[in-house]
Amino acid sequence: MKTETHIVPEAVAPTRLQEYGVGIFSSCPTKSALKKAIKKGGVNVNGRPASTATFITGGETIELSLPEKVASRRKLDFPLKVIFEDEHLAVIHKPAGIVVSGNSFKTIANALPQNLEPSKLPDATTPQPVHRLDHATTGLLLVGKTANSIRQLNKLF
């Protein structure tokens, strides 16, 4: 079991946990990942199970406990054109006919680790798209490679 703890600063305006907590935990860098963790009972606020309706007002202790991920044996071998890449983020060209993320195996999100260099920064995480483009759309896609860059890019969107 992997556990991460975050203490909320005192001067925080009342905010829903799922909004406040985006990117503060390396194992849940996106809003959807955090929401999923909350719904599965993996998030406690001041020792009590949190819900998607939980508000953060300042001074709380947020604890995230998730089972260790079992490494997937399957890797998607789908070459992507990388337009730009550094330690924080990447910009890739999304071809038409493939979804950015979702329940299917053939997604841009699943192809990212095989196409990008891992970040060497302390808050490095699995590369995650920070927005989506439609299945039929071709275009540029921003990808965060660290928890902080994902959080900052999500704020911009």
Secondary structure, 3 states (H helix, E strand, C coil): CEEEEEECCCCCCCEEHHHHCCCCECCECCHHHHHHHHHCCCEEECCEECCCCCEECCCCEEEEEECCCCCCCCCCCCCCEEEEECCCEEEEEECCCCECCCCCCCEHHHHHHHHCCCCCCCCEEEEEECCCCCCCCCEEEEEEEEHHHHHHHHHHC
